[in-house]
Amino acid sequence: MTPATIGFVAGTLTSLAAIPQVVKTLKTRHVRDISIWQPILLSVGVALWMIYGILISDLPLIVANIIPLACNILLTGMKVYYGRNDCLS
């Protein structure tokens, strides 16, 4: 495998990693066992990678972080929204 292929595969897998949790949470609306800090910290880290990619004009780095940023922001929102409902029940 070439370094570019390894980088592409790594970026793709990393980008897709949060999707199963987002789908499961959307279906079950159960967030009690999800830490609020995990998606928040990942969102900050991914946003910083995107900023870095912008500063060095690295389009693959920017694009590879769009999906994880969206997924982690969505998970944070679901944790807050559905977690509030857990407290009420």
KOLKOLMI-293681 format. One line per 2 residues: their letters; for each residue x, y, z of N, C-alpha, C, O. Coordinates in pm, whole numbers, plus 50000, padded with zeros to 5 digits. Example, Ala and Ser with C-alpha at 12.3 -4.5 7.8 and 13.67 -1.06 7.14 Angstrom:
<nodes>
as = 51319/49431/50780/51230/49550/50780/51320/49670/50780/51424/49668/50846  51285/49775/50708/51367/49894/50714/51290/50003/50787/51341/50114/50804 $
</nodes>
This chain:
<nodes>
mt = 50084/49881/50000/50000/50000/50000/50088/50125/50000/50191/50130/50066  50045/50222/49925/50118/50349/49923/50078/50434/50043/49971/50414/50100 $
pa = 50164/50528/50082/50126/50618/50192/49995/50693/50165/49916/50715/50256  49972/50732/50041/49848/50804/50007/49726/50715/50027/49622/50762/50075 $
ti = 49738/50588/49991/49627/50493/50010/49599/50472/50157/49483/50471/50200  49703/50456/50236/49687/50439/50380/49620/50562/50440/49529/50550/50522 $
gf = 49663/50680/50399/49602/50804/50447/49456/50815/50409/49373/50857/50489  49424/50778/50286/49286/50783/50240/49198/50687/50319/49089/50724/50362 $
va = 49244/50564/50339/49167/50464/50414/49151/50509/50559/49041/50499/50615  49258/50558/50620/49251/50605/50759/49153/50722/50772/49072/50724/50865 $
gt = 49160/50817/50681/49068/50931/50685/48923/50890/50667/48834/50944/50733  48900/50795/50578/48764/50747/50554/48708/50677/50677/48596/50706/50719 $
lt = 48786/50585/50734/48738/50512/50853/48715/50605/50971/48616/50592/51043  48807/50699/50991/48792/50795/51101/48667/50881/51079/48594/50911/51173 $
sl = 48645/50921/50955/48528/51004/50924/48397/50931/50949/48299/50993/50990  48396/50802/50926/48272/50724/50939/48250/50667/51079/48144/50612/51107 $
aa = 48347/50680/51167/48344/50613/51298/48224/50652/51385/48171/50566/51456  48180/50775/51381/48072/50820/51469/47933/50791/51413/47834/50799/51486 $
ip = 47924/50757/51286/47793/50737/51224/47710/50627/51292/47591/50648/51313  47767/50510/51326/47684/50409/51393/47622/50458/51524/47507/50424/51555 $
qv = 47696/50537/51602/47641/50589/51728/47530/50689/51701/47430/50690/51772  47548/50773/51601/47444/50870/51565/47316/50797/51522/47207/50833/51566 $
vk = 47329/50697/51437/47213/50621/51389/47143/50551/51505/47020/50557/51516  47220/50486/51592/47160/50416/51707/47088/50515/51798/46978/50486/51845 $
tl = 47149/50629/51824/47088/50728/51912/46962/50786/51849/46863/50810/51919  46964/50810/51719/46843/50859/51652/46729/50758/51662/46613/50797/51679 $
kt = 46761/50629/51650/46658/50525/51656/46606/50504/51797/46485/50493/51817  46695/50498/51895/46654/50463/52032/46622/50583/52119/46545/50573/52214 $
rh = 46681/50697/52087/46671/50818/52168/46721/50796/52311/46683/50868/52403  46806/50696/52327/46862/50665/52458/47004/50720/52465/47092/50676/52390 $
vr = 47027/50814/52554/47158/50879/52564/47219/50870/52704/47325/50926/52729  47151/50801/52792/47196/50797/52931/47341/50748/52945/47415/50798/53030 $
di = 47381/50651/52863/47515/50593/52874/47620/50664/52789/47735/50620/52785  47584/50771/52723/47680/50847/52643/47732/50963/52727/47655/51042/52781 $
si = 47864/50972/52738/47925/51084/52808/47909/51210/52724/47931/51207/52602  47873/51320/52786/47860/51447/52714/47996/51496/52665/48005/51566/52564 $
wq = 48102/51461/52738/48235/51513/52707/48298/51451/52583/48376/51517/52515  48266/51328/52552/48327/51262/52436/48295/51336/52305/48389/51371/52233 $
pi = 48169/51360/52272/48144/51431/52146/48187/51578/52150/48222/51635/52046  48184/51640/52268/48229/51779/52277/48378/51789/52249/48422/51871/52168 $
ll = 48458/51704/52315/48603/51707/52295/48640/51670/52152/48729/51731/52093  48572/51571/52096/48598/51534/51957/48561/51648/51862/48631/51672/51764 $
sv = 48452/51718/51889/48412/51830/51804/48518/51939/51805/48553/51994/51700  48569/51970/51923/48674/52073/51933/48800/52027/51860/48859/52104/51783 $
gv = 48841/51902/51882/48959/51851/51815/48945/51849/51664/49037/51889/51592  48831/51803/51615/48806/51797/51471/48799/51938/51412/48850/51962/51303 $
al = 48738/52031/51484/48731/52169/51436/48871/52228/51425/48902/52300/51330  48956/52197/51522/49095/52245/51515/49170/52184/51397/49249/52252/51333 $
wm = 49146/52054/51368/49207/51992/51249/49158/52062/51122/49236/52082/51029  49030/52098/51119/48978/52168/51001/49043/52305/50986/49080/52345/50875 $
iy = 49056/52377/51096/49122/52508/51092/49266/52493/51044/49313/52571/50960  49335/52394/51096/49471/52366/51052/49474/52337/50902/49558/52390/50830 $
gi = 49381/52254/50855/49372/52224/50712/49348/52348/50628/49405/52362/50519  49264/52438/50678/49238/52564/50607/49365/52649/50603/49399/52705/50499 $
li = 49434/52658/50716/49555/52741/50723/49666/52691/50632/49743/52771/50579  49676/52560/50613/49781/52507/50525/49725/52470/50387/49796/52410/50305 $
sd = 49600/52507/50361/49534/52481/50232/49537/52333/50194/49572/52298/50081  49499/52247/50288/49497/52102/50265/49352/52056/50255/49289/52024/50356 $
lp = 49300/52052/50133/49159/52018/50111/49122/51880/50164/49016/51868/50226  49203/51774/50142/49165/51643/50197/49151/51645/50349/49062/51579/50404 $
li = 49236/51719/50418/49226/51729/50563/49098/51800/50604/49033/51760/50701  49062/51902/50533/48938/51975/50562/48816/51885/50539/48730/51873/50626 $
va = 48811/51822/50423/48697/51738/50386/48684/51618/50480/48573/51581/50517  48797/51558/50518/48794/51439/50605/48738/51469/50743/48700/51377/50815 $
ni = 48732/51596/50781/48683/51630/50914/48542/51688/50915/48489/51717/51022  48481/51705/50800/48345/51759/50795/48244/51662/50855/48162/51702/50939 $
ip = 48248/51535/50815/48152/51436/50865/48168/51413/51015/48068/51415/51087  48291/51392/51067/48302/51374/51212/48255/51496/51291/48195/51481/51398 $
la = 48281/51615/51240/48236/51735/51310/48084/51738/51316/48026/51764/51422  48019/51713/51204/47872/51713/51200/47816/51605/51293/47721/51631/51367 $
cn = 47873/51485/51288/47824/51375/51373/47840/51407/51521/47748/51381/51599  47953/51462/51559/47976/51489/51701/47893/51607/51751/47852/51608/51867 $
il = 47869/51704/51667/47779/51813/51706/47637/51758/51721/47566/51794/51815  47596/51670/51630/47464/51607/51638/47452/51522/51765/47349/51527/51833 $
lt = 47555/51444/51796/47552/51363/51919/47542/51451/52044/47468/51418/52137  47615/51561/52045/47608/51652/52160/47466/51708/52174/47412/51713/52284 $
gm = 47408/51749/52063/47271/51800/52066/47171/51696/52113/47081/51727/52191  47186/51572/52065/47094/51465/52107/47113/51433/52255/47016/51406/52325 $
kv = 47237/51436/52303/47263/51409/52445/47193/51514/52530/47130/51480/52631  47203/51639/52491/47139/51746/52567/46987/51734/52557/46917/51740/52659 $
yy = 46934/51718/52436/46789/51715/52415/46726/51591/52477/46633/51602/52557  46774/51473/52441/46715/51349/52492/46753/51326/52637/46677/51263/52711 $
gr = 46868/51374/52680/46909/51361/52819/46819/51440/52912/46794/51399/53025  46772/51551/52864/46678/51632/52942/46549/51555/52962/46490/51559/53070 $
nd = 46506/51483/52859/46384/51402/52870/46405/51284/52965/46311/51244/53033  46528/51227/52970/46558/51119/53064/46541/51167/53208/46493/51094/53294 $
cl = 46582/51291/53233/46572/51345/53369/46426/51367/53409/46393/51362/53527  46340/51392/53312/46200/51419/53342/46119/51292/53364/46012/51297/53426 $
s = 46168/51178/53315/46089/51054/53327/46119/50978/53453/46061/50872/53477 $
</nodes>
